[in-house]
Amino acid sequence: MNFYSQNAESQVVKFFSLSYALTPGKIKFGVKYDMNFILHRTVKSSSSYGRRLYRIVAIKQLDRNGLQGNREFLVEVLMLSLLHHPNLVNLIGYCADGDQRLLVYEYMPLGSLEDHLHDLPPDKKLLDWNMRMKIAAGAAKGLEYLHDKANPPVIYRDLKCSNILLDEAYHPKLSDFGLAKLGPVGDNTHVSTRVMGTYGYCAPEYAMTGQLTLKSDVYSFGVVLLEIITGRKAIDNSRAAEEHNLVAWVRDSCISIS
């Protein structure tokens, strides 16, 4: 992983308008996904000139006025420095110079799963069933790594469609680990913590008690799977009142059928 100083602009070859970044222009817990740049470095070669390599990366910039964002920045750097899996986004480097806080990620050209499920423009093709299942399986593998392979286990705590990013082959990777928490170890059954996450994806028992377990992530994955299957949003206030909450709507529909 690389550390970049505040004059990292010297490494920027070209800024360009944001088309796909992690979640473009959205602010959450003091963090704004702000821009992309082309990062370059010079590689020594047998010639006297060397050669220059270029790589498009995504930048996550901390909102300097947000208190929660600074904590999430530290958590994300620590987590993605230790966790490595094909279904987790790769952290290339970071900047923590002065009051500047930047995270440098690999660039995911197809954006998030949310971009391919909801509010599609007329010219955008729907994901076919096989692709939907491929993305769901990849996200599940990333979650399995966090829960079963990482030591101690990691509770992701923010699994949702907008945090599942897609590369050019629709290979999914989990992103945004600012809310991640180390899971219980030994005889402990849960971790007590302030309730955080996204409404509609948060497990009800965690929301009510503040007791966080690996099953909290499993609930969130179930919500994502329902979104993938139905094409509906986890929370959609544009629908009829009884259909606002996807989980409640599916549950009530199953009860009425039975």
C-alpha positions as CSV (number, residue, x, y, z in Angstrom):
1,M,0.0,0.0,0.0
2,N,1.2,3.5,-0.8
3,F,1.1,6.7,1.2
4,Y,0.6,9.9,-0.7
5,S,1.5,13.4,0.6
6,Q,-0.7,16.5,0.2
7,N,1.1,17.4,-3.0
8,A,-0.3,14.2,-4.6
9,E,-1.7,16.4,-7.3
10,S,1.8,16.1,-8.9
11,Q,0.9,12.5,-9.6
12,V,-2.3,13.3,-11.3
13,V,-2.0,13.3,-15.1
14,K,-5.5,14.2,-15.9
15,F,-8.7,14.9,-14.1
16,F,-11.9,13.9,-15.8
17,S,-15.6,14.2,-15.2
18,L,-16.9,11.6,-12.8
19,S,-18.9,8.9,-14.6
20,Y,-18.5,5.9,-12.2
21,A,-16.9,6.2,-8.8
22,L,-17.8,4.3,-5.7
23,T,-21.0,6.1,-5.2
24,P,-20.7,9.4,-7.0
25,G,-21.3,12.6,-5.1
26,K,-23.1,11.0,-2.2
27,I,-22.2,12.1,1.4
28,K,-22.5,9.6,4.2
29,F,-21.1,9.8,7.7
30,G,-18.8,12.7,6.7
31,V,-17.3,11.0,3.7
32,K,-17.8,12.0,0.1
33,Y,-16.8,10.0,-3.0
34,D,-15.4,12.8,-4.9
35,M,-13.3,12.2,-8.0
36,N,-11.2,9.9,-10.0
37,F,-7.7,10.5,-11.4
38,I,-5.1,8.7,-13.5
39,L,-2.2,7.8,-11.3
40,H,1.2,7.3,-12.8
41,R,4.6,6.1,-11.7
42,T,7.9,5.7,-13.4
43,V,9.4,2.2,-13.7
44,K,13.1,1.7,-14.3
45,S,14.1,-0.2,-17.4
46,S,17.3,-1.1,-19.2
47,S,17.0,2.1,-21.2
48,S,18.1,5.4,-19.7
49,Y,14.7,6.8,-20.0
50,G,12.6,4.3,-18.1
51,R,8.9,3.9,-18.8
52,R,5.8,5.4,-17.3
53,L,2.8,3.2,-16.2
54,Y,-0.7,4.7,-15.9
55,R,-3.6,3.4,-13.8
56,I,-7.1,4.8,-13.4
57,V,-8.0,4.9,-9.7
58,A,-11.0,6.0,-7.6
59,I,-10.6,8.5,-4.8
60,K,-12.6,8.7,-1.6
61,Q,-12.2,12.0,0.1
62,L,-13.0,12.8,3.7
63,D,-15.3,15.7,4.5
64,R,-13.1,17.8,6.8
65,N,-16.2,19.1,8.6
66,G,-17.4,15.5,9.5
67,L,-16.4,14.0,12.8
68,Q,-17.6,10.5,12.1
69,G,-15.8,10.4,8.8
70,N,-12.3,10.6,10.4
71,R,-13.1,7.5,12.5
72,E,-14.3,5.6,9.5
73,F,-11.2,6.6,7.6
74,L,-9.0,5.0,10.2
75,V,-11.1,1.9,10.3
76,E,-11.1,1.5,6.6
77,V,-7.4,1.9,6.3
78,L,-6.8,-0.7,9.0
79,M,-9.3,-3.2,7.7
80,L,-8.3,-3.1,4.0
81,S,-4.6,-3.2,5.0
82,L,-5.2,-6.6,6.7
83,L,-8.0,-8.1,4.6
84,H,-7.4,-9.3,1.1
85,H,-9.8,-11.3,-1.1
86,P,-10.9,-11.3,-4.7
87,N,-14.3,-10.2,-3.6
88,L,-13.1,-7.2,-1.5
89,V,-12.2,-3.9,-3.2
90,N,-8.5,-3.3,-3.2
91,L,-7.1,-0.3,-1.3
92,I,-4.1,1.0,-3.3
93,G,-3.0,3.8,-0.9
94,Y,-4.1,6.7,1.3
95,C,-3.2,10.2,2.2
96,A,-3.2,11.4,5.9
97,D,-1.1,14.5,5.5
98,G,-2.2,17.5,7.5
99,D,-5.9,17.8,7.4
100,Q,-6.1,15.9,4.1
101,R,-7.7,12.4,4.2
102,L,-7.9,10.5,0.9
103,L,-8.3,6.8,0.2
104,V,-7.1,5.5,-3.2
105,Y,-9.0,2.4,-4.5
106,E,-8.9,0.3,-7.6
107,Y,-11.3,1.7,-10.2
108,M,-14.5,-0.3,-10.7
109,P,-15.8,0.8,-14.1
110,L,-19.4,-0.6,-13.9
111,G,-20.2,1.2,-10.7
112,S,-22.4,-0.4,-8.0
113,L,-25.0,-3.2,-8.1
114,E,-27.5,-0.5,-7.2
115,D,-26.8,1.2,-10.6
116,H,-27.9,-1.9,-12.4
117,L,-31.0,-2.7,-10.4
118,H,-32.8,0.5,-9.7
119,D,-33.9,3.6,-11.6
120,L,-32.4,2.4,-14.8
121,P,-32.4,4.8,-17.8
122,P,-34.4,3.5,-20.8
123,D,-31.3,2.5,-22.8
124,K,-29.8,0.4,-20.0
125,K,-30.2,-3.3,-20.2
126,L,-31.5,-5.3,-17.3
127,L,-29.2,-7.8,-15.6
128,D,-30.1,-11.3,-16.7
129,W,-30.8,-14.1,-14.1
130,N,-27.4,-15.7,-14.5
131,M,-25.6,-12.4,-14.0
132,R,-27.6,-11.6,-10.9
133,M,-26.8,-15.0,-9.4
134,K,-23.1,-14.6,-10.2
135,I,-23.0,-11.2,-8.4
136,A,-24.9,-12.6,-5.4
137,A,-22.5,-15.6,-5.2
138,G,-19.5,-13.3,-5.3
139,A,-20.8,-11.0,-2.6
140,A,-21.5,-14.1,-0.5
141,K,-17.9,-15.3,-0.9
142,G,-16.6,-11.9,0.2
143,L,-18.9,-12.1,3.3
144,E,-17.8,-15.7,4.0
145,Y,-14.2,-14.6,4.0
146,L,-14.9,-11.8,6.5
147,H,-16.8,-14.2,8.8
148,D,-15.0,-17.5,8.5
149,K,-11.5,-16.9,7.2
150,A,-10.5,-13.6,8.8
151,N,-9.1,-13.9,12.3
152,P,-10.7,-12.5,14.3
153,P,-13.8,-12.4,12.3
154,V,-15.0,-9.2,10.8
155,I,-18.6,-7.9,10.9
156,Y,-19.1,-5.8,7.8
157,R,-22.2,-3.9,9.1
158,D,-23.0,-2.1,5.9
159,L,-23.8,-4.7,3.3
160,K,-26.1,-3.1,0.6
161,C,-26.4,-2.9,-3.1
162,S,-24.6,0.4,-3.3
163,N,-21.5,-1.1,-1.6
164,I,-21.2,-4.0,-4.0
165,L,-19.0,-2.7,-6.8
166,L,-18.6,-4.3,-10.3
167,D,-15.5,-4.5,-12.5
168,E,-15.7,-4.7,-16.3
169,A,-16.7,-8.4,-16.1
170,Y,-19.4,-7.8,-13.5
171,H,-17.1,-9.4,-10.9
172,P,-18.5,-8.1,-7.5
173,K,-16.4,-6.6,-4.7
174,L,-17.5,-5.4,-1.3
175,S,-16.5,-1.8,-0.6
176,D,-16.8,0.8,2.2
177,F,-15.5,-0.7,5.4
178,G,-15.8,2.4,7.5
179,L,-18.4,0.7,9.7
180,A,-16.7,-2.7,10.0
181,K,-16.2,-4.1,13.4
182,L,-14.2,-7.0,14.8
183,G,-16.5,-9.8,15.7
184,P,-16.9,-11.7,19.0
185,V,-14.2,-14.2,20.0
186,G,-13.9,-16.9,22.5
187,D,-17.1,-17.4,24.6
188,N,-18.5,-14.1,23.5
189,T,-21.7,-14.2,21.5
190,H,-21.9,-10.6,20.3
191,V,-20.3,-7.2,20.3
192,S,-22.2,-4.4,22.0
193,T,-21.9,-1.2,20.0
194,R,-23.8,1.9,18.9
195,V,-26.4,1.0,16.2
196,M,-25.1,2.1,12.8
197,G,-25.9,1.0,9.3
198,T,-28.5,1.8,6.6
199,Y,-32.2,1.7,7.2
200,G,-33.8,-1.3,5.5
201,Y,-30.7,-3.4,5.7
202,C,-30.1,-3.3,9.4
203,A,-31.0,-6.5,11.3
204,P,-34.0,-5.8,13.7
205,E,-32.4,-7.5,16.7
206,Y,-29.3,-5.4,16.3
207,A,-31.3,-2.2,15.9
208,M,-33.3,-3.0,19.1
209,T,-30.5,-4.2,21.3
210,G,-27.2,-2.9,19.9
211,Q,-25.9,-6.4,20.1
212,L,-23.9,-7.0,16.9
213,T,-23.3,-10.6,15.6
214,L,-22.2,-12.2,12.3
215,K,-25.9,-12.9,11.7
216,S,-26.5,-9.2,11.4
217,D,-24.6,-9.3,8.1
218,V,-26.5,-12.4,7.0
219,Y,-29.7,-10.5,7.4
220,S,-28.4,-7.6,5.3
221,F,-27.3,-10.1,2.7
222,G,-30.8,-11.5,2.6
223,V,-32.2,-8.0,1.9
224,V,-29.7,-7.6,-1.0
225,L,-30.7,-11.0,-2.3
226,L,-34.4,-10.0,-2.3
227,E,-33.4,-6.8,-4.2
228,I,-31.6,-8.9,-6.8
229,I,-34.5,-11.3,-7.2
230,T,-37.4,-8.8,-7.2
231,G,-35.7,-5.7,-8.7
232,R,-37.2,-3.7,-5.9
233,K,-35.5,-1.3,-3.4
234,A,-35.1,-2.2,0.2
235,I,-37.0,0.9,1.1
236,D,-39.2,2.5,-1.5
237,N,-41.5,5.3,-0.4
238,S,-42.8,5.8,-3.9
239,R,-44.8,2.6,-3.6
240,A,-48.0,1.9,-1.7
241,A,-47.6,2.1,2.1
242,E,-47.7,-1.7,2.5
243,E,-44.9,-2.0,0.0
244,H,-42.5,0.6,1.4
245,N,-40.4,-2.0,3.2
246,L,-39.2,-4.9,0.9
247,V,-38.7,-7.4,3.7
248,A,-42.2,-6.7,5.2
249,W,-43.8,-6.8,1.8
250,V,-42.2,-10.2,0.9
251,R,-43.1,-11.6,4.4
252,D,-46.7,-10.5,4.1
253,S,-47.0,-11.8,0.6
254,C,-45.7,-15.2,1.7
255,I,-48.2,-15.3,4.6
256,S,-51.1,-14.5,2.3
257,I,-50.1,-17.2,-0.2
258,S,-49.8,-19.8,2.5
